[in-house]
Amino acid sequence: MAEWNAAQLKARRTLMQRLFGSRITEVVSLAARMDLPDAIGEGESDATDLARRYEIPPEQMNRLLRALASQGLCEERAPGRFALTDVGALLRKEHPGSLYDFARFHTAPETLRPWTRLEDSIRTGRTAFDEHFGRPLYAYLADEPELTALFNAAMSEESRETADTVVEHFDFGPYTTVTDIGGGDGTLIIAILERHPGLNGVIFETVEGAAQSAGTLKAAGLDGRCAVATGDFFDAVPAGSDLYVIKSVIHNWNDERAAAILRNCRAAMSAESRLLIIDVVLPELVTPDTVGLDPYIKDLQMLVLVGGKERTRADFDQLCAQAGLTITRVVPLPSHVGLSVIEIAPV
């Protein structure tokens, strides 16, 4: 065989990394489920001590830790002695930027098993989760309180950085009332209200989705400025706000259902009201600059888990037109967030 050049070797390594992605996910998932990053702590830990704590043979613990080190989650500072990296520290429960619950939800069997049906979803457009579990994800969650709590916690962790970034890049000052549609535990609206003391808010969610919101609002001292309303945004959205925000919701639904949500938003809005969709806005073309980014994998995730999709600016224009709305501007958030703020007005 002819000697491979540098470009060919790089291509081979890249493909091998992609092929082993699911194995890496399982390693990270196990570390999170074991609470291993918390056990390692802020300093160094000895593999033998950790093995004793978990009642695992020392050799096997060492193999697991070295696998984590190979993926940049920890480092082996001396034979058998490990410390977390900044990446691995994000799996600690009390880390300010913790992704512990996010990691556990997205590596749970309910999240991963439907991916084995990806080909069927690609060929038919059917939602793999529904086919695998016999009902849609949100109906499944309604009967699984522990998984629902994990889902809500994961969404809160994901929203934390976005919330802090949104208030830096969009001026909420002109508004007096804001309704967060599908606002979960209130992570986003809390960031908005804390930055703007003259603003009052409403979280609109399902009963299951709003389970933690009253507690988080009270803990933030904002229960007097923000109400919680429960309902179904396919039926109606509360009227009376001059600003509506809907983050990471529209991508959960196909075009017909997404347009129905937006029509209900339009019905709740006055002529002066505005709507913000905070979501992925896909480029019109996959260029070398976008290779390695995750919105296209997220697009397939939406297909597999809930039957939704990520959209381009043109796709959002079409959805808004169906609902009597028009996009006035799109504000891209920093690339590490991966979302944009789409400002929308009634036609």
N, C-alpha and C positions, 0 to 999 in steps of 0.2 A: 504494500500500500504506500502511495506517495506520502511524503511528509506533509502534515497539515500546517497551514499558515496560521498566523495569530488570529485573524478574523474567523477562520473555521473553528479554531479551538474555543474562542469566545462564544460562538454560536452554539457549540456543543454543550458548553457549561451552562449557558442560559436555558437550553431546552431541558437539561437534566434537572436544573433547579425547579423549572415549572412542573416536571413530572413528579418530583418528590414533594410538591406543595402540600398534599393531603397528609403525608407522613409528618411533616413539620407541624401542621395544625394539630395533630393528635398529641405530639410531644408538648406543645404549649398548653393544650387543653388539659392534659394530665397534671401539669405543674399548677395550673389554676385551681383545678378541682381538689388537689392535695393541699392547697394553701402553702405551697412550697416557698414562694417568694417571701411571705410573711415569716416563715420559719427561718429562712436565711437571714432576714433582717437587714439592718443598715451596715453592719460590718462584714467580717469574714466568718464563714461557717465551715466546719469540718464535715466531710462526707460521711465519716464513720459516726459522728454524733447525730447527724440527720438520719442516718440509717437506723440507729438505735431508737430514735424518737418515733419513726414511722414503722418500726418493726419490719424493715426491709433488709435483705442481705447487703452488706456494704458494697460489694462489687456491683450490684444492680443499681444502687443509688448513685454510685460514681459514674456509671454509664449514662444514667439519665441526666445528671448534672453536666457532664461533658457534652451531651447532645444539646442541651440548652446553651452552653457556652459557645458551641459551634454556630448557633443561630443568633448570637449577640445578646442573649438575655442575661447571662452572667459571665464571669471570667474566672479562670483557674489561676490564682496568683501564686500558688505553690502546689505541688502534687497533693491532690485531695482536699485543697482548701479553695472555697469559692466565695465570690462576692457578686451581688447584683450589679448590672449595668443600669444606666438610666432607662433603657427599654424594659428590662426585667422588673424594675421598681414600679412600673405602671400597673403591674399585676398585684401590688400590695393593696389591701382593702382601704387603708387610711391615707394613701398617697393623695395629695391634692388633685392630681390629674388622673386618678385611678381609672383603669379600664377593666377592672376585675370582673364586674357583672357583665360588661359588654363581651368580654372574652368567653365567659361561661355560657351566655345565651347563644352566641354565634358558633359555639362548638358543641352545643347540646344535640342529642340525637334527633330531636324534632326539627332542628335547623339543617343538619347535615344529611340525614337520610333521603330527603326529597331530591337531593342533587344526583342520586343514582338514577333518577328518571329524567335527567336533563335532555337526553335525546328525544324522548317522547314529547316533552314540552316544546322543543325546537320544531319538531315535525308537525305537531298538532295545535300548538298555542295553548294547550290546556295547562292548568296550574298543577305542578308536580306534588305539592303539599296536599292538595285536595284529593288527588288520585291515591296517594300513599296512606293518608290518615282518614280518608272518607268524608272530610268536611273542611271548610276553609280555616285558615290559621286563626282568625279572630274568634270564630265560633269555638274552636278547640281551646283557645286561651280562656274563654269564659267559663269553661268547666275545669280548669286547671289553675287553682289560685296560686300555688307555689311558682309555677312557670310564668303566670301573669305578673307576679311580683318581681321575678327576675327580669322579665321583658321590660317592665316599667323602669327598673333600676338601670338596665342597659341603655335604654333610650335617654334617660337622664344623663348618664355619663357621656353619651355621644353628643348630647345637646350642650353640655357645659361650655366647651370651647367655642362652639358656634354662637352661643348666647353672648359671651363676652366680646366676640368679634363683631357681631351684628350691631351692638350699641356703639361701637367705635366707627362704623362705616355708614350708618343710616341715622338721620336726624329725626328723632321722635318728638322733638320739642313742639312742633306746631299742633300736636294732637292733645286731646283731653281724655279720651276713653279708648282703650284698646281691648279687643277680644281675641284671645289666642285659641284658634279652632284646632282641636286635637292637641291641646296644650300639655297633656300628661301630668306630671307632678308639679308643673309650674316653673321649671328651670329657666325657660326663655323669658317668660313674663316677669319673673322676679328680677332678672338682670335689667330688663327695660324699666321697671318701676323704680328700682334702686337708683338708676341713673337720672330719672326724671320724676322728682317728688310731686309735681303737679298733675301727674297722670294717674288715672284709675283704670282698673282692669277687670276682665272676666276670663276665666278658664272655662272653655266649653269642651267637654269630653264625655265618653261613655262612662257608665257607673264603674266599670272595671278600670278604665284608664285613669279615672280621677281619684282612685282609692287613696293615693298618698298626697294629693295636692293640698288638702286642708292642713295637714301637718307641716308640709314644707313652707306654706305661706305663713303659718303661725310662727314657725321657727325663724323666719326672715323678718318677722314683725310687720307683715304686709296683709294680714287677714282683714284689716279694716279698710284697705284700699283695693282689694281684689276679691270678687265673688267667684264661686264655683257653680257652674250650671251643667247639668247632665242631660244628654239626649243623643240623637242620631243626626249627623249632618246630612244624611240622605233624606231626612224629613224636613228639617229647617235649621236655620242658624239664628241665634239671638240677635234681634235688631237693637239699634240704639247707640252703636259705637261709631266714631268717625274714623277708626282704623281697625282693620282686621288682619290678623297674621295667621298663616297656615304653613307650618314648617314640616318638611319631610312627610307629607301626607298624600299629596297629589300623585306622587310616584308609586303609591301602593295600589293604584287602580287603573283599569283600562280606560280608554278614551271616553266611552259612554258613561261610566261611573264617575270619572273625574269631572266631566262636563256637568253632571248632575250636582256635584258638590259646589262647583263654581256658580251654577245658576242659583242655588240656595244662598250663597254668599251675596250674589247680586241682589236678590230679593230683600236681604237684610240691610243693604247699604242705601244711604241717601245719595243724592247727586254729588255731594261734596266728599263722601267717604272714599277711602282708599283701601286697597287690599294688597298685602305683601305675601307673595309666595316665596318661601325660602327653600330652595331645592337645587339639585344638580341641573345645570344647563349644559347639555352635551355639545361639543363642537360639531360643526356640520361635516367635518372630515377628520378621520383618524390620521394624524401626522406623526412623524418620528418624535416630536416633542411630547405627544400624549401617550406613547408606548410606555407601559409600566405603571400608569395611573390606574385607579380602580373604578372609575364610573361605569366602564363597560362591563366589568364583572358585577357591579351593583345592578346594572340593567338586567343581567341574567338572574341575579338573586331575586329581583322583583318578579320576574316571570315564574321562577321555580316556587317561590314561597307564597306569593299573594296574587299573581296574575297581573301585576302592574308593569311599569316601564319607566326608564329615564327618558328625558325628552330634550330636543334641541329648541332653540329660540323659535324656529318656525312652527314646531309642534305646539309650543305654548301659545303662540299667536292664534293658531287654529282653535285650540280649546277655549281661549278667552272669547273669540268671536262667537262661538256657539252659545256662550253664556251672557252675551250683551256687555262684554268687558273689552278693554283695550290696554295693551302694555304701554306705559309711558316711559319707562327706562329700566335697564337691567344694571345692577351694581354687583360686579364680581367681588367676592370675598377673597382674602389671601389664599394662595394655591394649597396651603396645608389644610385648609378647611374644606375645600372642594365644592363649595356651594355658592349660589348667587342669590341676591335679593331682587326679585322681580316686582316692580311697583306697577299697580294696575288700577285703572279708573273705570267707572261706568261709562258706557258709550252715550 
